[in-house]
């Protein structure tokens, strides 16, 4: 087993080296784009050809979907993929998060994940990392398509035919990363603004079936993420005051919304095995019983102070300055009436997270682009803006190539290693605080991978407790471990961070970073 493990480990290390070369090549291509942007020519020329912009945006989606392994927030994984894994009969009920047992999460997206896994397995895709990649890629392409269609619709309200709008939502440093997330934020935004696009194209044209479809898709967004209702309230007020729908259009819109309850409630029944009103359960648990506050509370102004900081100054300061101008200049725009109630209602809730604002990125960027058109540029301001774009492009390079959650790069290695070496046991170093993760990512684990977390790695020398064998693995944080065994020696077989990067600890970055290493027992 030891010899076989050695060959497999060497092979995987070679793959890791090849991936590093790919990273360098991609990094070089994006850096070339950055340097091109800094030459003494108008930045608009970089986006003068629509097909170039389209191709670059699609390439970033593909690259980011491939490298962005893991999740941005645990809900993206444990409330969707783990639910689907359980319904496949491949994960124990006891390991699901508490929200499942309270029957408060929507079942629509877990059902789509369940169906997607079944379909991809029929096509021969068994690797969960490949399946997750397809989910990210499909989500990214759908969001890309939606933004592109909206950009075409809104282009005549912006200067330069809306080129800056397209550039912003494709090349703002976080956008490709956020666009590929298979999250409730993304799918609720896709259906809400997709439905809104259908509605605006169909109003006052007697296209009643189109209005019906718009109502269906708009309401469907609620069954991806309940909080999108805040934007729907604003949209309803806007429709009453600024767009006078005909009675037949109102009836078609409401009928479509009611029909959307059928797949929404049916998906909840599929997930929980009984008829449930999951939105009501969610309200009771998080608002009435205030369980959401247990995850932290923040003052009402948090989104206004933290969002610019989270989106990387100085480019974020331009973004939110432009956004403010855009809102003030277009107070009757439908995007304003969707965005403002959404933000205000979230601000009134004690528990706040920046990701809660992600469904509103489309109206934010449009209103910011409109506000940007109102600016009278002075030389110093233009220079600062160009400098901000340079910083943005560097951050874009990093965010597109860095995994969403680097621990899953090690999970991927362990799974591939164990696939070639069944019955492998992985001994994981315990956390310093002694706590063990209750949530287990069954979606990515092979059935034959056994992970043991002892109270201390020194206990592995106690044969009354553990029986490590040659070929078993150790997952530890110390790059130069001092752990010794009476009968074995250790060989490092995998690390995600390259040695040249680990050679320095500038500003103590390694102390704040999870740096794992995989050793094989020889």
C-alpha positions as CSV (number, residue, x, y, z in Angstrom):
1,X,0.0,0.0,0.0
2,X,2.9,2.4,0.8
3,X,4.5,2.0,-2.7
4,X,1.1,2.5,-4.4
5,X,0.4,5.5,-2.3
6,X,3.8,7.0,-3.1
7,X,3.2,6.8,-6.9
8,X,-0.2,8.3,-6.5
9,X,1.1,11.1,-4.3
10,X,3.8,11.9,-6.8
11,X,1.3,11.9,-9.6
12,X,-1.0,14.3,-7.7
13,X,2.0,16.6,-6.9
14,X,2.8,16.7,-10.5
15,X,-0.8,17.7,-11.3
16,X,-0.4,20.4,-8.7
17,X,2.7,21.7,-10.4
18,X,0.9,21.7,-13.7
19,X,-1.9,23.8,-12.2
20,X,0.7,26.3,-11.0
21,X,1.9,26.7,-14.5
22,X,-1.6,27.3,-15.7
23,X,-2.0,29.9,-13.0
24,X,1.1,31.7,-14.2
25,X,-0.1,31.7,-17.8
26,X,-3.5,33.0,-16.9
27,X,-2.0,35.5,-14.5
28,X,0.2,36.7,-17.3
29,X,-2.7,37.2,-19.7
30,X,-4.7,39.2,-17.2
31,X,-1.7,41.3,-16.2
32,X,-1.2,42.1,-19.8
33,X,-4.7,43.5,-19.9
34,X,-3.9,45.6,-16.7
35,X,-0.8,47.1,-18.2
36,X,-2.7,47.9,-21.4
37,X,-5.2,49.8,-19.3
38,X,-2.5,52.0,-17.9
39,X,-1.1,53.3,-21.1
40,X,-1.8,56.9,-22.3
41,X,-4.9,56.2,-24.2
42,X,-8.6,56.5,-23.3
43,X,-9.8,53.5,-21.3
44,X,-13.0,53.4,-23.4
45,X,-11.0,52.0,-26.3
46,X,-10.5,48.8,-24.3
47,X,-14.2,48.2,-24.5
48,X,-14.8,49.6,-28.0
49,X,-15.7,46.2,-29.6
50,X,-18.7,44.4,-28.1
51,X,-17.4,41.0,-29.1
52,X,-14.1,41.6,-27.3
53,X,-15.9,42.6,-24.1
54,X,-18.2,39.6,-24.5
55,X,-15.4,37.1,-25.0
56,X,-13.3,38.6,-22.1
57,X,-16.3,38.4,-19.8
58,X,-17.1,34.8,-20.7
59,X,-13.5,33.8,-20.3
60,X,-13.4,35.3,-16.8
61,X,-16.6,33.3,-15.9
62,X,-15.0,30.1,-17.1
63,X,-11.7,30.7,-15.3
64,X,-13.3,31.7,-12.1
65,X,-15.8,28.9,-12.1
66,X,-12.9,26.4,-12.4
67,X,-10.7,27.9,-9.7
68,X,-13.3,29.1,-7.3
69,X,-13.5,25.8,-5.4
70,X,-15.7,25.8,-2.2
71,X,-18.2,28.3,-1.0
72,X,-18.3,32.0,-0.2
73,X,-20.6,31.4,2.8
74,X,-21.5,28.0,4.4
75,X,-25.2,28.4,3.5
76,X,-24.1,28.2,-0.2
77,X,-23.0,24.6,0.5
78,X,-24.8,23.2,3.6
79,X,-28.3,24.6,2.8
80,X,-28.2,23.4,-0.8
81,X,-25.7,20.7,-1.8
82,X,-25.9,18.9,1.6
83,X,-29.7,18.9,1.4
84,X,-29.5,17.4,-2.1
85,X,-26.9,14.9,-0.9
86,X,-29.3,13.8,1.9
87,X,-32.2,13.4,-0.6
88,X,-29.9,11.2,-2.7
89,X,-29.6,8.9,0.3
90,X,-25.9,9.5,0.7
91,X,-25.7,11.7,3.8
92,X,-27.1,11.1,7.3
93,X,-30.0,13.2,8.6
94,X,-28.2,13.9,11.9
95,X,-25.4,15.8,10.1
96,X,-27.7,18.4,8.4
97,X,-27.8,21.9,9.8
98,X,-30.5,22.9,12.3
99,X,-32.5,24.8,9.7
100,X,-33.5,21.5,8.1
101,X,-35.0,20.2,11.2
102,X,-37.0,23.4,11.7
103,X,-38.2,23.0,8.0
104,X,-37.5,26.6,7.3
105,X,-35.4,26.6,4.1
106,X,-36.8,26.6,0.6
107,X,-36.6,23.3,-1.2
108,X,-36.5,24.6,-4.8
109,X,-32.7,25.1,-5.2
110,X,-31.8,21.8,-3.4
111,X,-34.2,20.1,-5.8
112,X,-32.5,21.7,-8.8
113,X,-29.1,20.5,-7.3
114,X,-30.6,17.0,-6.8
115,X,-31.8,16.9,-10.4
116,X,-28.6,18.3,-11.7
117,X,-26.5,15.7,-9.9
118,X,-28.7,12.9,-11.2
119,X,-28.4,14.2,-14.8
120,X,-24.6,14.7,-14.6
121,X,-24.1,11.2,-13.2
122,X,-26.1,9.8,-16.2
123,X,-23.5,11.6,-18.4
124,X,-20.7,10.0,-16.4
125,X,-19.7,12.9,-14.1
126,X,-19.2,11.2,-10.7
127,X,-16.6,13.5,-9.3
128,X,-18.4,16.0,-6.9
129,X,-15.8,18.7,-7.6
130,X,-16.6,18.4,-11.3
131,X,-20.3,18.5,-10.6
132,X,-19.9,21.6,-8.4
133,X,-17.8,23.2,-11.2
134,X,-20.7,22.7,-13.6
135,X,-23.1,24.3,-11.1
136,X,-20.8,27.3,-10.8
137,X,-20.3,27.6,-14.5
138,X,-24.0,27.4,-15.3
139,X,-24.9,30.0,-12.7
140,X,-22.2,32.3,-14.0
141,X,-23.4,32.0,-17.6
142,X,-27.0,32.6,-16.5
143,X,-26.1,35.7,-14.6
144,X,-23.8,36.9,-17.4
145,X,-26.7,36.5,-19.9
146,X,-29.1,38.4,-17.6
147,X,-26.7,41.3,-17.1
148,X,-25.9,41.4,-20.8
149,X,-29.6,41.6,-21.8
150,X,-30.2,44.4,-19.2
151,X,-27.2,46.3,-20.5
152,X,-28.6,46.2,-24.0
153,X,-32.0,47.5,-22.7
154,X,-30.4,50.3,-20.6
155,X,-27.7,51.3,-23.0
156,X,-29.6,54.2,-24.6
157,X,-29.9,55.9,-21.1
158,X,-26.1,55.9,-20.7
159,X,-23.2,57.5,-22.5
160,X,-21.0,55.5,-24.8
161,X,-23.8,53.1,-25.4
162,X,-23.4,51.7,-21.8
163,X,-19.9,50.4,-22.3
164,X,-18.9,51.4,-18.8
165,X,-21.9,49.5,-17.4
166,X,-20.8,46.3,-19.2
167,X,-17.2,46.9,-18.1
168,X,-18.2,47.4,-14.5
169,X,-20.3,44.2,-14.0
170,X,-17.8,42.1,-15.9
171,X,-14.5,43.5,-14.6
172,X,-15.3,44.9,-11.2
173,X,-13.0,42.7,-9.1
174,X,-15.6,40.7,-7.2
175,X,-18.1,40.3,-9.9
176,X,-16.9,37.1,-11.7
177,X,-16.4,35.5,-8.3
178,X,-19.9,36.4,-7.1
179,X,-21.5,35.6,-10.4
180,X,-20.4,31.9,-10.3
181,X,-21.7,31.3,-6.8
182,X,-24.5,28.6,-6.9
183,X,-26.2,30.5,-4.1
184,X,-29.7,31.6,-3.2
185,X,-28.6,35.2,-3.6
186,X,-27.7,34.6,-7.3
187,X,-30.8,32.5,-8.3
188,X,-33.2,34.8,-6.6
189,X,-31.6,37.8,-8.4
190,X,-31.6,35.9,-11.7
191,X,-35.3,35.1,-11.5
192,X,-36.4,38.5,-10.0
193,X,-34.6,40.7,-12.5
194,X,-35.3,38.2,-15.3
195,X,-39.0,38.4,-14.5
196,X,-38.8,42.2,-14.3
197,X,-37.2,42.3,-17.7
198,X,-40.0,40.2,-19.2
199,X,-42.6,42.5,-17.5
200,X,-41.1,45.7,-18.8
201,X,-40.9,44.4,-22.3
202,X,-44.6,43.3,-22.2
203,X,-46.5,46.0,-20.4
204,X,-49.1,48.0,-22.3
205,X,-48.7,45.8,-25.3
206,X,-51.5,43.3,-24.6
207,X,-49.0,40.5,-24.3
208,X,-50.9,38.9,-21.4
209,X,-49.1,35.5,-21.6
210,X,-45.8,37.4,-21.3
211,X,-47.1,39.3,-18.3
212,X,-48.2,36.0,-16.8
213,X,-44.7,34.5,-17.4
214,X,-43.2,37.6,-15.7
215,X,-45.4,37.1,-12.7
216,X,-44.5,33.4,-12.5
217,X,-40.7,34.1,-12.7
218,X,-40.9,37.1,-10.3
219,X,-42.7,35.0,-7.7
220,X,-40.3,32.1,-8.3
221,X,-37.5,34.3,-7.0
222,X,-39.2,34.2,-3.6
223,X,-38.8,30.4,-3.4
224,X,-35.0,30.8,-3.8
225,X,-34.6,33.5,-1.2
226,X,-37.4,34.9,0.9
227,X,-35.8,38.3,1.5
228,X,-36.3,39.2,-2.2
229,X,-39.8,40.1,-1.1
230,X,-38.5,43.4,0.1
231,X,-37.6,44.3,-3.5
232,X,-40.9,43.0,-4.7
233,X,-42.8,45.3,-2.3
234,X,-40.9,48.3,-3.9
235,X,-41.7,47.0,-7.4
236,X,-45.4,46.7,-6.5
237,X,-45.4,50.4,-5.3
238,X,-43.6,51.5,-8.5
239,X,-46.1,49.7,-10.7
240,X,-49.0,51.4,-8.9
241,X,-47.7,54.9,-9.0
242,X,-45.5,55.1,-12.1
243,X,-46.8,52.4,-14.5
244,X,-50.5,52.1,-14.9
245,X,-51.2,48.5,-15.7
246,X,-54.4,47.5,-17.3
247,X,-56.8,45.4,-15.3
248,X,-56.1,42.4,-17.5
249,X,-52.3,42.8,-17.0
250,X,-52.7,42.9,-13.2
251,X,-54.8,39.7,-13.4
252,X,-52.2,38.0,-15.6
253,X,-49.4,39.1,-13.3
254,X,-51.1,37.9,-10.2
255,X,-52.1,34.6,-11.9
256,X,-48.5,33.9,-12.8
257,X,-47.4,34.6,-9.3
258,X,-50.0,32.3,-7.8
259,X,-49.0,29.5,-10.2
260,X,-45.4,29.9,-9.0
261,X,-46.5,28.7,-5.6
262,X,-47.1,25.2,-7.0
263,X,-43.4,24.3,-7.8
264,X,-42.3,26.3,-4.7
265,X,-44.5,24.4,-2.2
266,X,-44.1,21.1,-4.1
267,X,-40.3,21.5,-3.7
268,X,-40.7,22.1,0.0
269,X,-42.8,18.9,0.3
270,X,-40.2,17.0,-1.6
271,X,-37.5,18.2,0.8
272,X,-39.2,17.7,4.1
273,X,-41.6,14.9,3.3
274,X,-44.7,16.8,4.5
275,X,-46.6,19.9,3.5
276,X,-44.9,22.9,5.1
277,X,-45.1,26.6,4.9
278,X,-41.4,27.1,5.0
279,X,-41.5,30.9,4.7
280,X,-43.6,31.1,7.8
281,X,-41.3,28.7,9.7
282,X,-38.4,30.9,8.6
283,X,-40.1,34.0,9.9
284,X,-40.9,32.3,13.3
285,X,-37.4,31.0,13.8
286,X,-35.4,34.0,12.7
287,X,-37.7,36.9,13.6
288,X,-40.2,35.9,16.2
289,X,-37.7,33.7,18.2
290,X,-34.9,35.9,17.0
291,X,-32.5,33.0,16.3
292,X,-30.8,35.0,13.5
293,X,-29.5,37.4,16.2
294,X,-27.6,34.6,17.7
295,X,-25.2,34.8,14.7
296,X,-24.5,38.5,15.5
297,X,-26.2,41.8,15.5
298,X,-25.2,45.1,14.0
299,X,-26.5,48.7,14.1
300,X,-28.8,49.9,11.4
301,X,-26.1,51.8,9.5
302,X,-23.9,48.8,9.0
303,X,-24.5,48.3,5.3
304,X,-23.8,52.0,4.6
305,X,-20.4,51.9,6.4
306,X,-19.2,48.3,5.7
307,X,-20.2,47.8,2.1
308,X,-17.8,50.4,0.7
309,X,-15.0,48.9,2.9
310,X,-15.8,45.4,1.8
311,X,-15.7,46.3,-1.9
312,X,-12.1,47.5,-1.8
313,X,-11.3,51.2,-1.6
314,X,-10.6,53.4,-3.5
315,X,-12.7,51.9,-6.4
316,X,-15.6,51.2,-4.0
317,X,-15.7,54.8,-2.9
318,X,-16.2,55.8,-6.6
319,X,-18.8,53.1,-7.0
320,X,-20.9,54.2,-4.0
321,X,-20.4,57.9,-4.8
322,X,-21.7,57.3,-8.3
323,X,-24.5,55.1,-6.9
324,X,-25.7,57.9,-4.6
325,X,-25.7,60.4,-7.5
326,X,-27.6,57.9,-9.7
327,X,-30.3,57.4,-7.1
328,X,-30.8,61.2,-6.6
329,X,-30.9,61.8,-10.3
330,X,-33.4,59.0,-11.1
331,X,-35.8,58.8,-8.1
332,X,-38.6,57.3,-10.2
333,X,-36.5,54.5,-11.8
334,X,-37.8,51.0,-11.1
335,X,-34.3,50.0,-9.9
336,X,-34.4,52.7,-7.2
337,X,-37.8,51.4,-6.0
338,X,-36.4,47.8,-5.9
339,X,-33.1,48.8,-4.2
340,X,-34.1,51.3,-1.6
341,X,-36.8,49.2,0.2
342,X,-34.5,46.2,0.0
343,X,-31.7,48.0,1.8
344,X,-33.9,49.7,4.3
345,X,-35.8,46.6,5.3
346,X,-32.5,44.7,5.7
347,X,-31.2,47.6,7.8
348,X,-34.1,47.2,10.2
349,X,-33.2,43.5,10.9
350,X,-30.6,43.1,13.6
351,X,-28.5,40.4,12.0
352,X,-26.7,41.7,9.0
353,X,-24.3,40.3,6.4
354,X,-22.8,41.9,3.4
355,X,-23.9,39.0,1.2
356,X,-27.5,39.9,1.9
357,X,-27.0,42.8,-0.5
358,X,-25.7,40.7,-3.4
359,X,-29.1,40.3,-5.1
360,X,-29.1,44.0,-5.7
361,X,-25.8,44.3,-7.6
362,X,-27.5,44.8,-11.0
363,X,-29.4,47.9,-10.0
364,X,-26.4,49.2,-8.0
365,X,-24.1,49.0,-11.0
366,X,-26.6,50.6,-13.4
367,X,-27.4,53.5,-11.1
368,X,-23.6,53.9,-10.4
369,X,-23.0,54.0,-14.2
370,X,-25.8,56.6,-14.6
371,X,-24.3,58.6,-11.7
372,X,-20.9,58.4,-13.3
373,X,-22.3,60.1,-16.5
374,X,-23.2,63.1,-14.4
375,X,-19.7,63.7,-13.1
376,X,-17.6,66.6,-14.4
377,X,-14.2,65.1,-14.5
378,X,-11.2,67.0,-13.3
379,X,-7.7,66.0,-14.0
380,X,-6.8,64.8,-10.5
381,X,-10.1,62.9,-10.2
382,X,-9.6,61.2,-13.5
383,X,-6.1,60.2,-12.4
384,X,-7.3,58.8,-9.1
385,X,-10.0,56.9,-10.9
386,X,-7.4,55.3,-13.3
387,X,-5.3,54.4,-10.3
388,X,-8.3,52.7,-8.7
389,X,-8.9,50.7,-11.9
390,X,-5.4,49.4,-11.8
391,X,-5.9,48.3,-8.2
392,X,-9.2,46.8,-9.2
393,X,-7.6,44.7,-12.0
394,X,-4.9,43.4,-9.7
395,X,-7.6,42.3,-7.2
396,X,-9.6,40.8,-10.0
397,X,-6.7,38.6,-11.0
398,X,-6.4,37.3,-7.5
399,X,-10.1,36.8,-6.9
400,X,-10.6,34.9,-10.1
401,X,-7.7,32.5,-9.4
402,X,-8.0,32.0,-5.6
403,X,-10.3,29.3,-4.3
404,X,-13.5,30.5,-2.6
405,X,-12.6,28.3,0.4
406,X,-9.0,26.9,0.3
407,X,-9.7,24.0,2.6
408,X,-11.6,22.3,-0.3
409,X,-8.4,22.1,-2.3
410,X,-7.1,19.7,0.3
411,X,-10.4,17.9,0.4
412,X,-10.1,17.4,-3.4
413,X,-6.6,16.0,-2.9
414,X,-7.7,13.6,-0.2
415,X,-10.6,12.4,-2.3
416,X,-8.4,11.7,-5.3
417,X,-5.8,10.0,-3.2
418,X,-8.3,7.8,-1.4
419,X,-9.9,6.9,-4.8
420,X,-6.7,5.2,-5.7
421,X,-6.1,4.0,-2.2
422,X,-9.3,2.7,-0.6
423,X,-9.6,2.4,3.1
424,X,-7.2,5.3,3.6
425,X,-7.5,6.9,7.1
426,X,-7.0,10.6,7.4
427,X,-5.9,11.9,10.8
428,X,-6.7,15.6,11.1
429,X,-5.0,18.0,13.5
430,X,-7.6,19.3,16.0
431,X,-8.5,23.0,16.3
432,X,-6.5,24.9,18.9
433,X,-9.7,25.8,20.8
434,X,-10.6,22.2,21.0
435,X,-13.9,22.6,19.0
436,X,-14.8,20.2,16.3
437,X,-16.9,21.2,13.3
438,X,-20.4,19.8,13.6
439,X,-21.2,20.3,9.9
440,X,-19.6,17.7,7.7
441,X,-19.2,18.3,3.9
442,X,-20.5,14.8,2.9
443,X,-21.1,16.1,-0.7
444,X,-17.3,16.1,-1.4
445,X,-16.3,13.0,0.6
446,X,-15.9,9.5,-0.8
447,X,-17.6,6.7,1.2
448,X,-14.3,5.1,1.9
449,X,-12.6,8.2,3.4
450,X,-12.4,8.0,7.1
451,X,-11.4,11.2,8.8
452,X,-10.4,11.0,12.5
453,X,-9.8,14.1,14.6
454,X,-8.0,13.1,17.8
455,X,-7.7,15.3,20.9
456,X,-4.0,15.6,20.1
457,X,-1.8,14.2,17.3
458,X,0.5,12.8,20.0
459,X,-2.2,10.3,20.8
460,X,-1.4,8.6,17.5
461,X,1.5,7.0,19.3
462,X,-0.9,5.4,21.8
463,X,-1.8,2.0,20.1
464,X,-4.6,1.5,22.6
465,X,-6.4,4.5,20.9
466,X,-5.3,4.6,17.3
467,X,-3.6,2.3,14.7
468,X,-2.1,4.4,11.9
469,X,-0.7,2.4,9.1
470,X,1.7,3.1,6.2
471,X,-0.1,5.0,3.5
472,X,-2.5,6.8,5.9
473,X,-2.5,10.6,5.8
474,X,-2.0,13.4,8.3
475,X,-3.8,16.7,7.6
476,X,-2.0,19.3,9.8
477,X,-1.3,23.0,9.8
478,X,2.4,23.0,10.9
479,X,4.5,23.1,7.7
480,X,7.5,21.7,9.6
481,X,5.8,19.3,12.0
482,X,7.7,18.0,15.0
483,X,5.3,15.1,15.4
484,X,7.3,11.8,15.4
485,X,6.2,8.2,15.4
486,X,7.9,5.2,16.9
487,X,7.6,3.1,13.8
488,X,7.0,5.5,11.0
489,X,8.3,8.6,9.3
490,X,6.4,11.3,7.5
491,X,6.6,12.6,3.9
492,X,4.9,15.8,2.8
493,X,2.8,14.9,-0.3
494,X,0.6,18.0,-0.8
495,X,0.4,21.7,0.0
496,X,-1.6,24.3,-1.8
497,X,0.6,27.3,-1.2
498,X,3.9,27.3,-3.1
499,X,7.2,27.3,-1.1
500,X,8.3,30.6,-2.4
501,X,5.2,32.2,-1.0
502,X,5.5,30.5,2.4
503,X,9.1,31.7,2.5
504,X,8.0,35.1,3.8
505,X,5.4,36.1,6.5
506,X,5.0,39.7,5.5
507,X,2.7,41.5,8.0
508,X,2.0,38.1,9.7
509,X,-0.3,37.0,6.9
510,X,0.4,33.3,7.6
511,X,-0.8,33.7,11.2
512,X,-4.2,34.7,9.8
513,X,-4.4,32.1,7.1
514,X,-5.4,28.5,7.2
515,X,-2.2,26.8,5.8
516,X,-2.7,23.0,5.8
517,X,-0.2,20.4,4.8
518,X,-0.8,16.7,3.9
519,X,1.8,14.1,5.1
520,X,1.8,10.4,4.3
521,X,2.9,7.9,6.8
522,X,5.8,5.9,5.5
